[in-house]
Amino acid sequence: MSALKGAAIFGQSGGPTSVINASAAGVIQEALKQENITAVYGMAHGIKGALTENFYDMSKEDAYELDLLRTTPSSALGSVRYKLKHFNEDETDYKKLLEVFKKYNIRYFFYNGGNDSMDTCNKVSKYMQQSGYEMRVMGVPKTIDNDLFGTDHCPGYGSAAKYIATSTMEVYQDARVYDKGMITILEVMGRNAGWLTAATALAAYKGAGPDLIYLPEVDFDIDDFLAKAEAIFKKNGNCIVAVSEGIKDKNGKYISEYGSDLAQQKDAFGHSQLGGLAATLANIVKQRTGAKTRGIEFSLLQRCAAHCASLTDVNESYLSGQMAVKYAVEGKTDYMVGFEREAGAEYKCNIKLLPLSEVANTEKKIPLEWIKKDSSGLTQDFIDYALPLIQGDSRPPMENGLPRFAKLKKVLAAK
Amino acid sequence: MSALKGAAIFGQSGGPTSVINASAAGVIQEALKQENITAVYGMAHGIKGALTENFYDMSKEDAYELDLLRTTPSSALGSVRYKLKHFNEDETDYKKLLEVFKKYNIRYFFYNGGNDSMDTCNKVSKYMQQSGYEMRVMGVPKTIDNDLFGTDHCPGYGSAAKYIATSTMEVYQDARVYDKGMITILEVMGRNAGWLTAATALAAYKGAGPDLIYLPEVDFDIDDFLAKAEAIFKKNGNCIVAVSEGIKDKNGKYISEYGSDLAQQKDAFGHSQLGGLAATLANIVKQRTGAKTRGIEFSLLQRCAAHCASLTDVNESYLSGQMAVKYAVEGKTDYMVGFEREAGAEYKCNIKLLPLSEVANTEKKIPLEWIKKDSSGLTQDFIDYALPLIQGDSRPPMENGLPRFAKLKKVLAAK
């Protein structure tokens, strides 16, 4: 294992989270310390920044602002959704990357994101191997969706889960306050995997959560749902339902596209839009039951609420970035940093390395045996899994009553 | 001024807030201390609980749980929307109240709410005076809308404003993260007064807020708005807009009822619904500009987010409840407790008493001179006004990573 001297480049990709910048801080601060890393660059808008030679010289940033990245939500360097074609199909982007890497002697490549981003990372890694360009490539996981394969959980999930569970508990207090009750529909992100919606079960575990929880892992039956919601409403005078945005019926049709005229929303190009599921379901429920209904979408707030983040998640996010650098300097390449939970009552997660080719594009869903058959929630297995991930409170330092987020100078690297 | 010995009854009314229970704690804990107050009752669902003899004996509650009310959102005793007819029109409810008050020797009446609730409180006060039933009646203010007349501000507003400003700052980080930008519409509560939407200007003051802010105090011109939003989007690649749910055009038509098929949403009874304004506007903007758009509704979260409350607000809410009791015991009646701000750079508010007849049903709107003519925000006068109200952080004690809210026993008073 030889020492490899050269510059490092780091990028953020995909949907932001409350803690993706904590991983950035881990990568950047650790890389700035490493003797073998001669420069640390941050890509503007992920891989696009590398392709267009738009990246920042991170050594120009104030240490205090880099520290603040730990508690600053969203992607401070800018994100991107750009899918690299396979190099067997089109080599253009790869040639450009190689040219840039050579020009700046970039020998370390760190990429922070979810499934698609690990695909990018994997392709870059494989291409550079094939080209004989010596480079250490490491993926740093991130996704509120928690659907990355091979790791116990993903940085970003714990904070989103904590926010969702907390807000659900608060809505629970609010939604049942009148003498005349209502049916409340909470819409949570998650197209294919129900991890985020399942987090509302943590609120139920604390005695203040939904009566019904619907995840995309299971076909949604509108009639069964309506019957259940109506029965609960008649019995208790209130009913709270949590739904994943991506629930579908047995024919694969999104429920957000259903029935009422509300559901006929098309965008300017005639595409049906996801989102608006809460409003759609609330309307259907109202027509059926006559009950007062309210649809609530957690929307973007669930992925950027740094004021209600999990300290466990923030620390692990930082650590995953930091360890990616350490392992790369030690000679590892072509891996994603992941977490492996130790058996036993006390929560402890260790870092493990996963081959990039294994994690790219594979989705991890909730085990079906963790989902109660009657849609009333998740089993204790899920609670035991998720509860440790939301422990500890992280929030930004406050300045004049409001959060103080990092302000980066973003000095472009000299060309 | 004679000592008046008897029971006290307290009720919560109207839409809940993050801090209405802090006022409840102030009333209940102070009342339990007072020698002249022989029993302390909490109405189930406000005035309806008094009318139906459904109220709880607050002396049966654990001291620790009563303390927790300070940080428990929503209305722990249950709320109600019930408008008492004037007693000249229909005396039925008043006779019933008088009968109940006599039966339990209730001599102190505390009612916590907004405009409508102060109307209830005022009517009860006047009727009891007219009937010669000696009673001390005090209103305790509460409304996130901040629209109560005669007081510098209302308990509940500071916490809602802090949550809205914080979440807006977080969305600001998130909404401009991609290389391809979008136009984001934030919908904030407030039908007639724009105080809550104005709170997004605090985020702008911190450098992370909306480009455009629209309040119901000013007629909304859709063409002017579209031109402005498009220009900002073209120039900056992003645009964030905050709108009050209650914005109307110059003909008095709600914008949420506008134009696109999206806006044709009717409820089961054929009424147009408020809400959905963000989605409506986002759709109109998308059709006009072709930009990616996103509508975000803060929804119920803005009035129940105790995890992001203002400590100033929590303390003042408690104080207003406590002082209502002290003043009543001292002989005051027929007042609402309000706040008067001292002149000077340092924030200091003193309690003042406002005649109930003056505050009932009067709405306080934002001074027009605080609203910038180009819709780009609020003036420094508003910032100076609002900033002190969001200072200090209040959050519930945490238990296993989630908030621990008060659990009341709710022991019904012996009939």
Interface residues (C-beta under 8 A of the other chain):
Chain A: P16 H45 K48 T72 P73 S74 S75 G78 S79 V80 R81 K162 A165 T166 S167 M169 E170 V171 Q173 D174 A175 V177 Y178 D179 L202 A203 K206 A208 D261 L262 Q264 Q265 D267 A268 G276 A279 N283 K286 Q287 G290 R294 I296 E297 S299 L300 L301 R303 C304 A305 A306 H307 C308 S310 L387 I390 Q391 G392 D393 R395 M398 E399 N400 G401 L402 P403 F405
Chain B: P16 H45 K48 T72 P73 S74 S75 G78 S79 V80 R81 K162 A165 T166 S167 M169 E170 V171 Q173 D174 A175 V177 Y178 D179 L202 A203 K206 A208 D261 L262 Q264 Q265 D267 A268 G276 A279 N283 K286 Q287 G290 R294 I296 E297 S299 L300 L301 R303 C304 A305 A306 H307 C308 S310 L387 I390 Q391 G392 D393 R395 M398 E399 N400 G401 L402 P403 F405
